Amino acid sequence: MSGGEDISLSDKSDANEKFRKRILVTGGAGFIASHVVISLIEKYSDCLIIILDKLDYCASLKNLDCVTKRPNYKFIQGDICDSCFVRLLFKREKVDIVLHFAAQTHVDRSFWWSSKFHIVNVYGTYVLVKEAHEAGVERFIHVSTDEVYGDSINKEFDESSPLRPTNPYAASKAAAECVILSFWKRYKFPVIITRSSNVYGPQQYPEKVIPRFISLLQHGRKCCIHGSGLQARNFLYAADVTEAFLIVLEKGVPGEIYNIGTKFELSIIQLAKELIKLIKNISSHRDVENWLDFVPDRPYNDLRYPMNTEKLQKLGWRPKVSWKEGIRKTVDWYRENFHNWANSEKALDQFPPFTFEEN
């Protein structure tokens, strides 16, 4: 496949195959990946979508309930760090395309268990890309994060900006990118890297800031704010980031990196206040303040991750869902589905205070 050529998801030489493409989505029962899986299954009925997930604490097969009966759905439970298993998986499933979402992602947990983050995010990625290369996979999309850039007060990051991660999670993702790109440099193995802003929406485990704040407020508890709460994030709705991944899948150029982001930015203190007003239906400043609980900040907390997304926009992508629409849909979903995870109640009490990273 030549660089820049659109990949056809309906073109495979063996006409006797039931499915024309076989797409492996790692971490497919997790938050962002489950949205992508659902879209792939619905859009490409002639492709088999293979979901690989270890089913760790933050994953749930309930995220995929709406597609489990589809003929092009296949779920496999397994660990990307198990090299024998992964090798056998590629051999048996004859995978054409990989979308690699599986990762440990929570910043506070990365300080407690940095070795686990490096094992999963770096070694697991190495195992996956090595076996994919040896199996002749035609496209490998690696999902990374804006956090690899570190923070910036004014300057926007583009894809050529240096990587300056400031926590173990971000460092592990930056290292994983180095592993991925080494296969492009050495073998011209067709890899693509994406770096996305904070993503929110239905199906996200309530350890991350938006579902956590929503769940705390719905349980009559206060929002926990690190330091001043002036740290800001760009929030991107799940449906928009899903569309971005589909465009990268079809039109992305091997060896390239794509930022996926939005200009919409909100500080954590603003976020908390908006959710308090929306969920508790109150408007007075004093009443809103009563639902805030300020705690000491961690030693270093990135202020902003502004990204330039012109490169992806040239492929035809723009975010479409407004904040007002997206947050309303998200709040409504958690009213009915908070208990989709067996350990959802524990998420409100573990590792206080929680960080607010969404990727």
FIVEX-118608 format. One record per residue: residue in three letters; x, y, z of N, C-alpha, C, O in turn. Coordinates in steps of 0.1 Angstrom, whole numbers, plus 5000, padded with zeros to 4 digits. Example, Ala and Ser with C-alpha at 12.3 -4.5 7.8 and 13.67 -1.06 7.14 Angstrom:
2
ALA513249435078512349555078513249675078514249675085;SER512849785071513749895071512950005079513450115080;
This chain:
359
MET500949885000500050005000500950125000501750145009;SER500750214991501650334990501150444999499950445003;GLY502150525004501850635013500750725007500950764996;GLY499750765015498750855011497550795004496550855002;GLU497650665000496550594994495450565004495750505014;ASP494250595000493050565009492950415010493050344999;ILE492750365022492550215023491150175020490250245026;SER490950085012489550035009489149925018489849825019;LEU488049945026487649845035486649745028486149655035;SER486549755015485649655009486349594997485749554987;ASP487649584998488449534987489449424992490549464997;LYS489149304990490049194994490049094983489049064977;SER491249044979491348964967490648834968490148784958;ASP490548774980489948644981488448654982487948684993;ALA487748634971486248654971485548544979484348564982;ASN486248444983485548334991485548365006484848305013;GLU486248475010486248515024484848565027484248645020;LYS484348525039483048585043483148735046482248805043;PHE484248775052484548915055485748965047486748895046;ARG485549075041486549135032487749185040488849195034;LYS487549235052488649285060488349235074487249215078;ARG489449215082489349165096490149265104491349275103;ILE489349345112489949455120490049425134488949385141;LEU491149425140491449405154491449535162492149625158;VAL490549545172490549665181490949615195490149545201;THR492149665199492549625213491949725223491749835220;GLY491649665235490949755245489549785241489049895245;GLY488949705233487649735226486449745235485449795231;ALA486649695248485549705258485749835266484949855276;GLY486749915264486950035271486150145266485350135257;PHE486450265271485650385268485650425253484650405246;ILE486750485249486850535235486650425225485950435215;ALA487450315227487450205218486050135215485750095204;SER485250135226483950075224483050155215482250105207;HIS483150295215482450375206482950355192482150345182;VAL484250335190484850305177484350165172484050155160;VAL484350065181483849935177482449945171482149885161;ILE481550005179480150015175480050085161479350035152;SER480850195158480750255145481350165134480750165123;LEU482450095137482950005127481949895123481749865112;ILE481349835133480349725131479249775123478749705114;GLU478749895126477549955119477950005105477149985095;LYS479150055103479450115090480050015080479750025068;TYR480749915085481349815077480849675080481549595086;SER479649645075479049515077479749405070479649285074;ASP480649435060481349335053482749305060483549235054;CYS482949375071484249355078484049285092483049325099;LEU484849195096484749135109485549225119486749255117;ILE484849265129485449345139485849255151484949215158;ILE487049235154487549155164487949235176488849325175;ILE487249225187487549295199488449215209488049115213;LEU489549275212490449205221490549295234490849415233;ASP490249235245490249305258490549215270490049105270;LYS491349265279491649185291490549195301490549115310;LEU489649295299488549315308489049355322488749295332;ASP489949455322490449515335489349595341488249595336;TYR489649655352488649725361487749825353486649845356;CYS488349895343487650005337486949965324486350045317;ALA487049835320486349785308485049725312484849675323;SER484149725302482849655305482249615291482149695282;LEU481849485291481149435279479749495277479249495266;LYS479249555287477949635286478149745276477149785270;ASN479349795275479549905265479249855251479049945242;LEU479249725248479049675235477749595233477549525223;ASP476849615243475549535243474849555230474149465225;CYS474849675224474049705212474549635199473849635189;VAL475749575200476249515188476649365189477149305180;THR476549305201477049175203476349065195476848955193;LYS475149095190474349005181474749015167474248935158;ARG475449115163475849135149476749025144477648985151;PRO476548985131477348875126478848915124479648825123;ASN479149045124480549085122481249125135482249195135;TYR480649075146481249105159481848985165481348875164;LYS483048995170483748885176484548935188485449025187;PHE484348885200485048925212486048815216485748695217;ILE487248855220488248765225488848825238489348945237;GLN488848755249489548805261490948765261491348645259;GLY491848855263493248825263494148945267493649055267;ASP495448925268496349025273497449055262498048955257;ILE497549175259498549215248499949185253500849185244;CYS500249165265501549145270501948995269503148955272;ASP501048905266501248765264501648745250500848725241;SER502948735247503448725233502948595226502648605214;CYS502948485233502448365227501048375223500648335212;PHE500148425231498748445228498648545216497848515207;VAL499348655216499148755206499648695192499048715182;ARG500748615192501248555180500148455175499848455163;LEU499548375183498548285179497248355174496648315165;LEU496948465181495748545177495948595162495048585154;PHE497148655159497348695145497348585135496848595124;LYS497848465139497848355130496448305127496148275116;ARG495648295138494348235136493348325130492448285122;GLU493448455134492348555129492748625116491848685110;LYS493948605111494348665099493948815098493248855089;VAL494448885108494049025109494649115098495849095095;ASP493849205093494349295082494749435088495649495084;ILE493949475098494149615103494049605118493349535124;VAL494849685125494849695140494649845144495249935139;LEU493649855153493549985160493849955175493149885182;HIS494950015180495549975193495150085203495750185204;PHE494050055211493650135222494050085235494150165245;ALA494349965237494549905250495749975257496849985252;ALA495450015269496550085277496050105291494850105294;GLN496950135300496750185313496750335312497750395306;THR495750415317495650555313495550645325495550775323;HIS495350605337495050695348496250755354497150675359;VAL496450885355497650955359498050915373499150875376;ASP497050935382497350905396497850765398498750735406;ARG497150665392497550525393499050505387499750425392;SER499350585378500750575372501850605382502950555381;PHE501550695391502550725401502650615411503750595417;TRP501550545414501550435423502150305417502950235424;TRP501850285404502250165398502850195384502450145374;SER503950265385504550305372505050185364505050185352;SER505550085371506049965364504949895356505249845345;LYS503749895362502649835355502349905342502049855332;PHE502350045343502050125331503150105320502750095309;HIS504350095324505350065314505249925308505549905296;ILE504949835316504749695311503649695301503849635290;VAL502449745304501349735295501549835283501349795272;ASN501849955286501850055275503050045266502950085254;VAL504250005271505449995263505649855258505649835246;TYR505849765268506049625264504849565256505049495246;GLY503649595261502449535254502349595240502049515231;THR502749715238502649775225503749715216503549685204;TYR504949685222506049625214505549485210505749445198;VAL504949405219504549275215503549275204503649205194;LEU502549365205501549385195502049425181501749355171;VAL502849525181503349575168504349475162504349465150;LYS505149405170506049305165505249195158505649155147;GLU504249145165503549025159502649075147502448995138;ALA502149195148501449255136502349265124501949235113;HIS503549315126504549325115504849185109504849165097;GLU505049085118505448955113504248885106504448805098;ALA503048925110501848865104501448945091500548895084;GLY502149045087501849115075500649205075500049225065;VAL500349255087499149345088499349475079500449525078;GLU498349515073498449625063498349765068498649865062;ARG497849775081497749905087497649895102496849815107;PHE498449975109498449965124498350105129499150195127;ILE497150135136496950265141497150265157496450185164;HIS498050345161498350345176497750475182497950585177;VAL497050455193496250565199497150615211497350545221;SER497550735209498350805220497550925226496350925225;THR498251015232497551125239498351255238499551255235;ASP497551365240498251495240499151515251500051605251;GLU499051435261499951445273501451425270502251465278;VAL501751355259503151335256503851465253505051475254;TYR503151575250503751705247504151775260504951865259;GLY503651735271503851815283502851935282501951925274;ASP503052045290502052145289502652275282503852285280;SER501752365279502052485272501052595276499852575277;ILE501552715279500652825282500052895270498852915270;ASN500852915260500452985248500552905235499652905227;LYS501752845233501952785220501152655218501052565227;GLU500652645206499952525202500952415198501952445192;PHE500652295201501452185197501052135183499852115181;ASP501952115174501652045162502451905163503151875173;GLU502251825153502751695153504251685154504851575157;SER504951795150506451795151506951845164508151855166;SER506151885173506551945186507251835194506951715193;PRO508251875202509051775210508151715221507251785225;LEU508451595225507751525235508351555249509551535250;ARG507651605258508151645271507151595282506551675289;PRO506951465283505951415293506351445307507551445310;THR505351465316505651505330505151405340505151435352;ASN504651295336504151195346504351055340504551045328;PRO504350955348504750815343503750765332504250695323;TYR502450805333501550765322501950825309502150755299;ALA502150955309502551015296503950965291504150955279;ALA504850945300506150895296506050755290506750725280;SER505150675295504950535289504350545275504650465267;LYS503450645273502850655260503850715250503850675239;ALA504750805255505750855246506750745242507150745230;ALA507050665252507950555249507350455239508050405230;ALA506050435241505350345231505350395217505450325208;GLU505250525216505350595203506650565196506750535184;CYS507750575204509050545199509150405194509750375183;VAL508550305201508550165196507850155183508350095174;ILE506650225182505850215170506650275158506650215148;LEU507150395160507850455149509150385145509550395133;SER509750305154510950235150510550125140511450095131;PHE509350075140508949975130508750035117508849975106;TRP508350165117508150235104509550275099509750255087;LYS510450315107511750365102512550245097513250255087;ARG512450125104513350015100512649925089513349885080;TYR511349905090510749815081509749875072509249805063;LYS509450005074508350065066507049995069506149995061;PHE506949945081505649885085504649995087504950095094;PRO503449985080502550105079501850135092500650105094;VAL502550205101501950255113501450395112502050475104;ILE500450435120499950565121499750595136499350505143;ILE500150715141499950755155498950865156498950965148;THR498050855165497050965168497351015182497650935191;ARG497151145184497251205198496051285200495751385193;SER495151245209493851315211493851395224494551375233;SER492951505223492551575235491751495245491551375242;ASN491351555256490551485265489151445259488551535253;VAL488751325261487551275255486551245266486951195276;TYR485251285263484251255273483051205266482951215254;GLY482051155274480851095268480350975275481050935285;PRO479350915271478850785277479850675277480750675268;GLN479850585286480550465287481950485293482750385292;GLN482250595299483550615305483550585319482650625327;TYR484550495324484650455338484750585346485550675343;PRO484050585358483950705366485150735375484950775386;GLU486350715369487550765376488050895370488850965376;LYS487550925358487951045350487051155354485951135359;VAL487551285351486951395358485451415355484651435364;ILE484951405342483551435339482651335345481751365352;PRO482851205342481951105348482051095364481151065371;ARG483251125368483451125383482651245390481951215399;PHE482751365384482051475390480551445388479751475398;ILE480051395377478651365375478151265385477151285392;SER478951165387478551055396478551105411477651065419;LEU479651185415479651235428478451315431477751305441;LEU478151405422476951495424475651415424474751455432;GLN475551315416474351235416474151155429473051115432;HIS475351135435475251065448475351155460475551115471;GLY475051285457475051385468476351425474476351465486;ARG477451405466478751435472479351545464478951585453;LYS480451615470481051725464482051695453482551585453;CYS482351785444483351775434484751805440484851905447;CYS485751715438487051735444487951805434488151765423;ILE488451925438489252005430490752015434491052035446;HIS491651985425493051995428493552135428493252205418;GLY494152175439494652315439493652415436492552415442;SER493952505427493052615423491952575413490952635412;GLY492252465406491352415396491352495383490552485374;LEU492452575382492552665370493252585358493252645347;GLN493752465360494252385349493052365339491952335343;ALA493352385327492352375316492652255307493752215305;ARG491552205302491652095292490652125280489652185281;ASN491052065269490252065257489351945257489951835256;PHE488051955257487151845258486551815245485951895239;LEU486651685241486151645228485151525230485451435237;TYR483951535224482951435226483251305219483951305208;ALA482851195225483251065220482851045205483550975198;ALA481651095201481251065187482151135178482451085167;ASP482751255182483651325173484951255172485551245161;VAL485551205183486851135182486651005175487550965168;THR485450945176485250825168485250845153485950775146;GLU484650955149484750995135486151015130486550985119;ALA486951075139488351105136489050975133489850965124;PHE488850875142489550745140489150675127489950615120;LEU487850695123487450625111488150695099488450635089;ILE488250825100488950905089490450865088490950845077;VAL491050855099492450815100492650675094493550645087;LEU491650585098491750455093491650445077492350365071;GLU490850525072490650525057491550615049491950575038;LYS491950725055492750825047494150855053494950925047;GLY494450815065495650845071496850785064496750685057;VAL497950865064499150825057500150745066500450795076;PRO500550635062501550555070502750635073503250715065;GLY503250615086504350695091504050825096504950895101;GLU502750875096502451005100501751005114501350895119;ILE501751125120501051145133499951245131500151345124;TYR498851225138497751315137497251355150496851275159;ASN497151485152496451545164494951545162494451575152;ILE494251495173492851495173492351585184492551555196;GLY491851705181491551795192490451895188489851895177;THR490151985198489152085196489652215202490452215211;LYS489052325198489452455204488652485217489052575224;PHE487652405219486852425232487652385244488152275245;GLU487852485253488752465264487952505277487252605277;LEU488152435288487452465300488352435312488952325312;SER488352525321489152495334488352395342487152385341;ILE489052325351488452225359487452285369486352225372;ILE487752405374486852475383485552515375484452515381;GLN485752565363484552595355483752475352482552475352;LEU484452365349483752235346482852195358481652165356;ALA483452195370482752155382481552245384480452195387;LYS481652375382480552465384479452445374478252455378;GLU479852425362478752395352477952275355476752265354;LEU478652165359478052045363477152055375476052005376;ILE477652135385476852155397475552225393474452185398;LYS475652325385474452405381473452315373472252315375;LEU474052235364473252145356472552035364471352005362;ILE473351965372472751845379472051885392470951825394;LYS472451985399471752015412470752125409470052165419;ASN470752185397469752285393469752405403468752445408;ILE470952455405471152575413471952675406472652645396;SER471852805409472452905402473253005411474153075406;SER472953015423473553115432475053075434475352955436;HIS475953175434477353155436477653085449478452985449;ARG476953125459477253065473476852915473477552835478;ASP475652885467475252745467476152655458476352545462;VAL476652715447477552635439478852605447479352495446;GLU479352705454480652685461480552585472481452515475;ASN479352565477479152455487479352315482479452225490;TRP479352305469479552165463480952145458481252045451;LEU481852235462483252215458484152185470483952235481;ASP485052085468485952045479487352055474487751985465;PHE488152155479489452185474490452105482490452095494;VAL491452045475492451965481493852005475493852065464;PRO494951965482496252005477496451945463496051835460;ASP497152025454497551975441498651875442499451875452;ARG498851795432500051715431501251805428501051915423;PRO502551755429503651835428503751915415504152025414;TYR503351845404503351915391502151875383501851755382;ASN501351975378500151945371500152025358500052145359;ASP500151965347500152035334498952135333497852105337;LEU499252255328498252355328497352345316496152355317;ARG497952325304497152315292497852225282499052205282;TYR497052175272497552095261496952145248496252075241;PRO497152275244496552325232497252255220498452245219;MET496452205210496952135199496452195186495352245185;ASN497252195176496952235162496452105155497152005155;THR495252115149494751995143494552005127493751935121;GLU495252105122495052135107495352005099494751985088;LYS496351935103496751815095495551715093495351665082;LEU494851685104493651605104492551665096491751605089;GLN492351795098491351865091491451855076490451855069;LYS492651855071492851835057492351705052492151685040;LEU492151605061491651475056490051485057489451385053;GLY489551595062488051615061487351605075486151595075;TRP488151605086487551595099487351735106488251815105;ARG486151745112485951865121485051805133484151725130;PRO485251855145484351825156482951885153482851995148;LYS481951815156480551855153479651875165478751955165;VAL479951805176479051805187479451915197480551925201;SER478452005199478752115208478852075223478451965226;TRP479552155231479752115245478352105252478152005259;LYS477452195249476152195255475352065252474752005261;GLU475452025240474751895236475451775241474851685247;GLY476851775240477551655245477451635260477351525264;ILE477551745268477551725282476151685287475951605297;ARG475051735280473751695284473551545281472951475289;LYS473951495270473851355267474651265277474251155280;THR475751315281476651245290475951235304475951125310;VAL475451345309474751345322473551255322473351175331;ASP472851255311471651175310472051025310471350945316;TRP473150995303473550845303473950795317473550685320;TYR474650875324475150835338473950815348474150745357;ARG472850885345471750875354471150725353470650675363;GLU471350665342470750535340471750425340471450305342;ASN473050455338474050345335475250355344476250285341;PHE475250425355476450435364476950295368478150285370;HIS476050205370476450075375476849975364476749855366;ASN477250025353477749935342478949855346479349755339;TRP479749905356480949845360480749785374480149855383;ALA481149665377480949595389481549675401481049675412;ASN482649755398483349825409483149975408483950055412;SER481950015402481750155399481750245412482150355412;GLU481150185423481050255436482450285441482750395447;LYS483350185440484750205445485450315438486350385443;ALA485050345425485750445417485550585424486450675421;LEU484550605432484250735438485150755450485250865455;ASP485750645455486550655468488050625466488750655475;GLN488450565455489850525454490650645450490150735443;PHE491850645454492850745450492450885451492550965442;PRO491850925463491451065464492751155466493551105473;PRO492851275461491951325450492351265437493551245434;PHE491351245428491651195415492151305405491851425407;THR492851265396493251365385492151375375491151315377;PHE492451455365491351485356491751465342491451535333;GLU492451355339492851315326491851225320491451135326;GLU491551255307490451185301490851085290490150995287;ASN492051095285492451005274492550865277492850775269;
